[in-house]
């Protein structure tokens, strides 16, 4: 057994330049780092084999081998036929070819490519169906068929022009055990998992290990989703409870222009803090989903300029006024019901009614309020000196939380649906529709009750029911 083939199921990934071989590998293994997998249109970019293992807990489950690809397939086919003589060449003949060429070096690319195959690796043959069928492709397929190893052809359907796809499928079906279509630039988690399941159809001897790998991948994805829900919940709780304080002197209190300058400093600091909390959350999500090329810009001014009273904001982000009023009313009613229970029913249900009216009215009339700046009469102690201060936060508007949640869900979708096979440095913006208005009434009420608690400074930010609901939301976002 050589360096390329181990006890783990091994598959040599083969394809010509510009066919998307490295993009497929990057997507399968979630690697968008050119230091590990070079995605390039430059001929001869891959000049030797690279072992790329799929591991869990430091155990190698499946090994992929990135190969140089064929460069002179027609000539190599004739050399192998001459080596074998009459009849159809077999793996033994191809092994002789590899051994001879490792010394001669005349067909080095093909020798390196075929080395793991003759040692027992299966083959994933990647083609771009927008390319015309040529004799060189037929020669490649013939050589791979002679190896007798398990073989799957992968149509990397990345181009708009896929008129030749059916022709490719027919021809590939004559040379490979299985033919599948896979778009390396747009594949999501389910497509990746489905491709790994296809390996079961060509490699029965490693069925148990491949099935175990598929289970582990599914479990890991579920864990990532739960961690994401936890990150989002922590961010919202932190943002909703946050306060910024700016001490003021007598002149700032009495002179309006000085007070306005103090307020402006406070606003900038407040929104800068919210932006920092959000950026920290995105960094965690990008690391969790292994993205190095995807960028998310969070600009303080965007928060500073957030106007919840503008028609554009109401149309795009957060709940509508009526949704907010209903959610606030139902959440308030739930709080009132708790009062009724706590007083053994002595309020005769008035707590529920008052709570609902208060919640609905507050949500409707304060729905377009920005976090309010207040001057405290009680004063604030700074280094032992009690002075008056401006305080910004927590926001009066319940909808502030829904706007933040909408933004995070929008960015989450961009993160989980971006393929690692892409090599463009992407920057996520906030274009597109929001998510929270699609929520059902029960979901909105549950989250709104938690939001109200956070705005009132609840000690605990974690709520099991809200957490599970957020996990369900993330499932829907991923599938959209």
C-alpha positions as CSV (number, residue, x, y, z in Angstrom):
1,X,0.0,0.0,0.0
2,X,1.5,3.3,-1.0
3,X,1.2,6.8,0.4
4,X,-2.0,7.7,-1.4
5,X,-4.2,4.8,-0.3
6,X,-5.0,4.0,3.3
7,X,-7.5,1.8,5.2
8,X,-10.0,4.6,4.7
9,X,-12.1,4.6,1.4
10,X,-9.9,6.5,-1.1
11,X,-11.0,8.2,-4.3
12,X,-8.8,9.8,-6.9
13,X,-10.4,12.9,-8.3
14,X,-9.6,13.2,-12.0
15,X,-10.3,15.9,-14.5
16,X,-8.9,18.2,-17.2
17,X,-8.0,21.8,-16.7
18,X,-11.2,24.0,-16.4
19,X,-13.4,21.1,-15.6
20,X,-13.9,22.1,-12.0
21,X,-12.0,19.3,-10.3
22,X,-10.6,21.4,-7.5
23,X,-13.9,23.3,-7.1
24,X,-15.6,20.0,-6.4
25,X,-13.0,19.1,-3.9
26,X,-13.2,22.5,-2.2
27,X,-17.0,22.2,-1.9
28,X,-17.0,18.6,-0.7
29,X,-14.4,19.3,2.0
30,X,-15.4,22.9,2.8
31,X,-12.1,24.4,2.0
32,X,-11.9,27.9,0.4
33,X,-8.2,28.3,1.1
34,X,-5.9,28.3,-2.0
35,X,-3.1,27.2,0.2
36,X,-4.8,23.9,0.6
37,X,-6.8,23.5,-2.7
38,X,-5.8,25.7,-5.6
39,X,-8.7,26.6,-7.8
40,X,-7.3,28.0,-11.0
41,X,-7.7,28.0,-14.8
42,X,-4.0,27.9,-15.3
43,X,-2.9,24.7,-17.2
44,X,-0.8,22.4,-15.2
45,X,-1.7,24.1,-11.8
46,X,-1.9,20.7,-10.1
47,X,1.5,19.0,-10.9
48,X,1.3,16.2,-8.4
49,X,-1.1,14.3,-6.2
50,X,-2.4,15.8,-2.9
51,X,-4.1,13.7,-0.2
52,X,-7.1,15.5,1.2
53,X,-8.6,13.5,4.1
54,X,-12.1,14.0,5.5
55,X,-11.6,13.5,9.3
56,X,-13.6,13.4,12.5
57,X,-11.9,13.5,15.9
58,X,-8.6,13.1,14.1
59,X,-9.8,9.8,12.5
60,X,-9.5,9.7,8.7
61,X,-12.9,8.6,7.4
62,X,-12.6,9.2,3.6
63,X,-9.5,10.2,1.6
64,X,-9.7,12.2,-1.6
65,X,-6.6,12.5,-3.8
66,X,-6.3,15.6,-6.0
67,X,-4.5,14.5,-9.2
68,X,-2.7,16.4,-12.0
69,X,-5.3,15.3,-14.6
70,X,-4.6,13.9,-18.0
71,X,-2.4,16.0,-20.3
72,X,-1.7,13.5,-23.3
73,X,-4.4,10.9,-23.0
74,X,-4.4,9.8,-26.6
75,X,-0.7,9.1,-26.6
76,X,-0.9,7.4,-23.2
77,X,-3.7,5.1,-24.4
78,X,-1.6,3.9,-27.3
79,X,1.5,3.3,-25.1
80,X,-0.6,1.2,-22.7
81,X,-2.1,-0.8,-25.6
82,X,1.4,-1.5,-27.0
83,X,2.5,-2.6,-23.5
84,X,-0.4,-5.0,-23.2
85,X,-0.4,-6.4,-26.7
86,X,-3.5,-8.1,-28.0
87,X,-6.8,-7.8,-26.1
88,X,-8.0,-5.3,-23.6
89,X,-5.4,-3.8,-21.2
90,X,-6.0,-4.4,-17.5
91,X,-4.9,-3.0,-14.2
92,X,-1.7,-5.0,-14.2
93,X,-0.7,-3.4,-17.5
94,X,-1.5,0.1,-16.2
95,X,0.6,-0.7,-13.2
96,X,3.6,-1.5,-15.5
97,X,3.0,1.8,-17.3
98,X,3.1,3.7,-14.0
99,X,6.2,2.0,-12.8
100,X,8.0,2.6,-16.1
101,X,6.9,6.2,-16.4
102,X,8.0,7.0,-12.8
103,X,11.5,6.3,-14.0
104,X,11.3,7.7,-17.5
105,X,9.1,10.7,-16.8
106,X,7.8,11.0,-20.4
107,X,4.2,10.9,-19.2
108,X,4.6,12.1,-15.7
109,X,1.2,13.6,-15.2
110,X,-0.6,10.4,-16.2
111,X,1.7,8.2,-14.1
112,X,1.1,10.3,-11.0
113,X,-2.6,10.3,-11.7
114,X,-2.9,6.6,-12.1
115,X,-0.6,5.7,-9.2
116,X,-3.3,5.8,-6.5
117,X,-5.8,4.2,-8.8
118,X,-3.7,1.1,-9.5
119,X,-3.2,0.8,-5.7
120,X,-7.0,0.5,-5.2
121,X,-8.4,4.0,-5.1
122,X,-11.8,4.6,-6.6
123,X,-12.3,7.3,-9.3
124,X,-14.3,10.5,-9.3
125,X,-14.1,11.7,-12.9
126,X,-15.1,15.4,-13.2
127,X,-16.2,16.9,-16.5
128,X,-17.8,20.2,-17.5
129,X,-20.8,19.3,-19.7
130,X,-20.6,22.6,-21.5
131,X,-17.4,21.4,-23.2
132,X,-17.7,19.4,-26.5
133,X,-16.9,15.7,-26.4
134,X,-13.5,15.2,-27.9
135,X,-11.3,12.1,-28.7
136,X,-9.0,13.0,-25.8
137,X,-11.9,12.6,-23.3
138,X,-12.9,9.2,-24.8
139,X,-9.2,8.1,-24.3
140,X,-9.3,9.3,-20.7
141,X,-12.5,7.3,-20.0
142,X,-11.1,4.2,-21.7
143,X,-7.9,4.3,-19.7
144,X,-9.9,4.6,-16.4
145,X,-12.2,1.8,-17.5
146,X,-9.2,-0.5,-18.0
147,X,-8.2,0.0,-14.3
148,X,-11.3,-1.9,-13.2
149,X,-11.7,0.3,-10.1
150,X,-15.0,1.6,-8.9
151,X,-15.7,4.7,-10.9
152,X,-18.2,7.6,-10.7
153,X,-18.5,10.4,-13.3
154,X,-19.4,13.8,-12.0
155,X,-21.0,16.4,-14.3
156,X,-19.9,19.7,-12.8
157,X,-22.8,21.6,-14.3
158,X,-21.4,25.1,-13.6
159,X,-22.0,26.8,-17.0
160,X,-25.2,28.3,-18.4
161,X,-24.6,26.4,-21.6
162,X,-25.4,22.8,-20.7
163,X,-27.0,21.7,-24.0
164,X,-24.5,18.8,-24.2
165,X,-25.3,17.4,-20.8
166,X,-27.5,14.5,-22.2
167,X,-24.8,13.5,-24.7
168,X,-22.2,13.5,-21.9
169,X,-24.5,11.3,-19.7
170,X,-25.0,8.7,-22.5
171,X,-21.3,8.5,-23.3
172,X,-20.2,8.4,-19.6
173,X,-22.7,5.7,-18.8
174,X,-20.7,3.3,-21.0
175,X,-17.5,3.8,-19.0
176,X,-18.5,4.5,-15.4
177,X,-20.5,2.6,-12.7
178,X,-22.5,5.8,-11.9
179,X,-23.1,9.2,-13.4
180,X,-24.1,12.2,-11.2
181,X,-24.7,15.9,-11.7
182,X,-23.1,18.4,-9.2
183,X,-22.8,22.2,-9.3
184,X,-19.7,22.9,-7.3
185,X,-20.4,26.7,-7.2
186,X,-23.9,26.4,-5.8
187,X,-24.0,23.1,-3.9
188,X,-25.4,23.4,-0.4
189,X,-25.1,20.9,2.5
190,X,-27.8,18.5,1.2
191,X,-26.1,18.3,-2.2
192,X,-22.7,17.6,-0.6
193,X,-24.2,14.9,1.6
194,X,-26.1,13.4,-1.4
195,X,-22.8,13.2,-3.3
196,X,-21.2,11.3,-0.5
197,X,-24.1,8.9,-0.4
198,X,-23.5,8.2,-4.1
199,X,-20.1,6.7,-3.1
200,X,-22.0,3.9,-1.4
201,X,-23.3,2.8,-4.9
202,X,-19.8,2.3,-6.3
203,X,-17.9,1.1,-3.2
204,X,-19.8,-1.6,-1.3
205,X,-16.7,-2.9,0.5
206,X,-16.4,0.3,2.4
207,X,-20.1,0.7,3.1
208,X,-19.9,0.9,6.9
209,X,-17.2,3.6,6.9
210,X,-19.0,5.7,4.3
211,X,-22.3,5.4,6.1
212,X,-20.6,6.4,9.4
213,X,-19.1,9.4,7.7
214,X,-22.5,10.5,6.4
215,X,-24.0,10.2,9.8
216,X,-21.1,12.2,11.4
217,X,-21.5,15.0,8.8
218,X,-25.2,15.2,9.5
219,X,-24.6,15.4,13.2
220,X,-21.9,18.0,12.9
221,X,-24.1,20.2,10.7
222,X,-26.8,20.0,13.4
223,X,-24.4,21.0,16.0
224,X,-23.2,23.9,14.0
225,X,-26.8,25.0,13.6
226,X,-27.4,24.9,17.4
227,X,-24.2,26.8,18.0
228,X,-25.4,29.4,15.5
229,X,-28.7,29.8,17.3
230,X,-26.8,30.2,20.5
231,X,-24.6,33.0,18.9
232,X,-27.6,34.8,17.6
233,X,-29.5,34.6,20.9
234,X,-26.5,35.9,22.8
235,X,-26.1,38.8,20.4
236,X,-29.7,39.9,20.6
237,X,-29.7,39.7,24.4
238,X,-26.5,41.7,24.6
239,X,-27.8,44.3,22.2
240,X,-31.1,44.7,23.9
241,X,-29.6,45.1,27.4
242,X,-26.8,47.4,26.3
243,X,-26.6,51.0,27.7
244,X,-24.2,53.8,27.1
245,X,-23.7,56.6,29.5
246,X,-22.3,60.2,28.9
247,X,-21.8,62.4,31.9
248,X,-22.6,66.0,31.5
249,X,-21.7,69.2,33.4
250,X,-23.8,72.2,34.2
251,X,-23.1,73.9,30.9
252,X,-24.0,70.8,28.9
253,X,-27.2,70.5,30.8
254,X,-28.2,74.1,30.3
255,X,-26.8,75.0,26.9
256,X,-28.7,73.2,24.2
257,X,-26.0,73.1,21.6
258,X,-23.6,71.5,24.0
259,X,-26.2,69.0,25.1
260,X,-26.7,68.1,21.4
261,X,-23.0,67.5,21.0
262,X,-23.0,65.2,24.0
263,X,-26.0,63.3,22.6
264,X,-24.3,62.9,19.3
265,X,-21.2,61.4,21.0
266,X,-23.5,59.1,22.9
267,X,-25.4,58.0,19.8
268,X,-22.2,57.2,17.9
269,X,-20.8,55.2,20.9
270,X,-24.1,53.3,21.3
271,X,-24.4,52.3,17.7
272,X,-20.7,51.5,17.5
273,X,-21.2,49.0,20.3
274,X,-24.2,47.4,18.6
275,X,-22.1,47.1,15.4
276,X,-19.3,45.5,17.3
277,X,-21.6,43.0,18.9
278,X,-23.0,42.1,15.5
279,X,-19.6,41.9,13.8
280,X,-18.3,39.5,16.6
281,X,-21.3,37.3,15.9
282,X,-20.6,37.1,12.2
283,X,-16.9,36.3,12.9
284,X,-18.1,33.3,14.9
285,X,-20.5,32.2,12.2
286,X,-17.8,32.5,9.4
287,X,-15.4,30.5,11.5
288,X,-18.0,27.9,12.3
289,X,-18.9,27.4,8.6
290,X,-15.2,27.6,7.5
291,X,-15.3,30.6,5.3
292,X,-12.1,32.6,4.8
293,X,-13.0,34.5,1.6
294,X,-16.5,35.7,2.6
295,X,-16.5,39.1,4.2
296,X,-19.2,40.9,6.1
297,X,-18.9,44.7,6.6
298,X,-20.7,46.1,9.6
299,X,-20.5,49.9,9.5
300,X,-21.4,52.0,12.6
301,X,-23.1,54.6,10.4
302,X,-25.6,52.1,9.1
303,X,-26.7,51.5,12.7
304,X,-26.5,55.2,13.4
305,X,-28.7,56.0,10.4
306,X,-31.2,53.3,11.2
307,X,-34.6,55.0,11.2
308,X,-37.4,52.8,12.4
309,X,-39.8,55.5,11.6
310,X,-39.0,55.5,7.9
311,X,-41.3,53.7,5.5
312,X,-38.4,51.9,3.9
313,X,-37.3,50.3,7.1
314,X,-40.8,49.2,8.0
315,X,-41.3,47.7,4.5
316,X,-38.0,45.8,4.6
317,X,-37.0,44.8,8.1
318,X,-38.6,43.8,11.4
319,X,-42.3,43.2,12.0
320,X,-45.1,45.3,10.6
321,X,-46.9,47.5,13.1
322,X,-49.9,45.2,13.2
323,X,-47.7,42.1,13.7
324,X,-45.8,43.9,16.5
325,X,-49.0,44.9,18.2
326,X,-50.5,41.4,18.1
327,X,-47.2,39.9,19.3
328,X,-46.9,42.5,22.0
329,X,-50.5,42.0,23.0
330,X,-50.2,38.2,23.3
331,X,-46.9,38.4,25.1
332,X,-48.3,41.0,27.5
333,X,-51.3,38.8,28.0
334,X,-49.1,35.9,29.0
335,X,-47.3,38.1,31.5
336,X,-50.7,39.2,32.9
337,X,-51.8,35.6,33.2
338,X,-48.7,34.9,35.3
339,X,-49.9,37.7,37.7
340,X,-53.3,36.1,37.9
341,X,-51.8,32.8,38.8
342,X,-49.5,34.4,41.3
343,X,-52.4,36.0,43.1
344,X,-54.5,32.8,43.1
345,X,-57.0,34.3,40.7
346,X,-57.9,37.2,43.0
347,X,-57.6,39.6,40.1
348,X,-60.3,37.7,38.3
349,X,-58.4,37.8,34.9
350,X,-57.8,41.6,35.0
351,X,-54.1,41.0,34.9
352,X,-54.4,39.2,31.6
353,X,-56.6,41.9,30.0
354,X,-54.5,44.8,31.2
355,X,-51.3,43.1,30.2
356,X,-52.6,42.4,26.7
357,X,-53.8,46.0,26.3
358,X,-50.6,47.5,27.6
359,X,-48.4,45.2,25.5
360,X,-50.3,45.8,22.3
361,X,-50.6,49.6,22.8
362,X,-47.0,49.9,23.7
363,X,-45.8,47.9,20.7
364,X,-48.0,49.9,18.3
365,X,-47.3,53.4,19.5
366,X,-43.7,52.9,20.4
367,X,-43.0,50.6,17.4
368,X,-41.2,53.4,15.5
369,X,-39.2,54.8,18.4
370,X,-35.4,54.7,18.3
371,X,-33.5,53.9,21.5
372,X,-34.3,56.9,23.6
373,X,-31.8,59.3,25.1
374,X,-32.8,60.2,28.7
375,X,-31.4,62.6,31.3
376,X,-31.5,60.9,34.7
377,X,-32.6,63.1,37.6
378,X,-31.1,60.6,40.1
379,X,-27.7,61.0,38.7
380,X,-24.9,58.6,38.1
381,X,-21.7,58.1,40.1
382,X,-18.4,58.6,38.2
383,X,-15.3,57.9,40.3
384,X,-17.1,58.8,43.5
385,X,-18.6,62.0,42.0
386,X,-22.3,62.0,41.5
387,X,-23.3,63.8,38.3
388,X,-26.2,63.9,35.9
389,X,-25.8,61.9,32.7
390,X,-27.3,61.0,29.4
391,X,-28.1,57.4,29.0
392,X,-28.9,55.6,25.7
393,X,-30.5,52.2,25.8
394,X,-32.0,49.8,26.2
395,X,-34.2,50.6,23.1
396,X,-37.8,51.5,23.8
397,X,-38.9,49.9,20.5
398,X,-39.5,46.2,20.6
399,X,-39.1,46.2,16.9
400,X,-35.4,47.1,17.3
401,X,-34.9,43.4,18.2
402,X,-36.8,42.2,15.2
403,X,-34.8,44.4,12.9
404,X,-31.5,43.0,14.3
405,X,-32.8,39.4,14.0
406,X,-33.8,40.0,10.4
407,X,-30.3,41.3,9.6
408,X,-28.6,38.3,11.3
409,X,-30.9,35.8,9.5
410,X,-30.2,37.4,6.2
411,X,-26.4,37.1,6.8
412,X,-26.7,33.6,8.1
413,X,-28.4,32.5,4.9
414,X,-25.6,34.0,2.8
415,X,-23.0,32.2,5.0
416,X,-24.5,28.7,4.9
417,X,-25.5,28.7,1.3
418,X,-22.1,30.0,-0.1
419,X,-20.1,27.2,-1.8
420,X,-16.5,26.8,-0.7
421,X,-15.7,26.1,-4.4
422,X,-16.0,29.8,-5.2
423,X,-12.8,31.8,-5.1
424,X,-14.2,35.3,-5.4
425,X,-13.9,37.4,-2.3
426,X,-17.6,38.1,-1.5
427,X,-19.0,40.8,0.7
428,X,-22.5,40.4,2.1
429,X,-24.7,43.4,2.0
430,X,-28.2,43.9,3.4
431,X,-30.1,43.7,0.2
432,X,-33.1,41.4,0.1
433,X,-36.3,40.8,2.0
434,X,-36.6,40.2,5.7
435,X,-37.5,36.9,7.4
436,X,-39.5,37.7,10.6
437,X,-42.7,38.8,8.9
438,X,-43.0,35.2,7.6
439,X,-43.2,33.9,11.1
440,X,-46.4,32.4,12.4
441,X,-48.2,34.1,15.3
442,X,-47.1,31.5,18.0
443,X,-43.5,32.0,17.0
444,X,-43.7,35.8,17.1
445,X,-45.4,35.7,20.5
446,X,-42.8,33.4,22.0
447,X,-39.9,35.4,20.8
448,X,-41.6,38.7,21.6
449,X,-42.1,37.6,25.2
450,X,-38.4,36.8,25.5
451,X,-37.5,40.2,23.8
452,X,-39.6,42.1,26.4
453,X,-37.8,40.2,29.2
454,X,-34.4,41.2,27.8
455,X,-35.4,44.8,27.4
456,X,-36.4,44.8,31.0
457,X,-33.0,43.4,32.0
458,X,-33.7,39.8,32.6
459,X,-30.9,38.0,34.4
460,X,-30.9,35.0,32.1
461,X,-30.5,35.5,28.3
462,X,-31.1,31.8,27.5
463,X,-34.6,30.4,27.1
464,X,-34.9,26.7,26.0
465,X,-38.2,27.3,24.1
466,X,-36.8,30.3,22.3
467,X,-33.6,28.5,21.5
468,X,-35.4,25.6,20.0
469,X,-37.6,28.0,17.9
470,X,-34.5,29.7,16.6
471,X,-33.0,26.4,15.6
472,X,-36.2,25.7,13.6
473,X,-35.9,29.1,12.0
474,X,-32.3,28.4,10.9
475,X,-33.5,25.1,9.3
476,X,-36.0,27.1,7.3
477,X,-33.4,29.7,6.3
478,X,-31.0,27.0,5.1
479,X,-33.7,25.4,2.9
480,X,-35.0,28.6,1.4
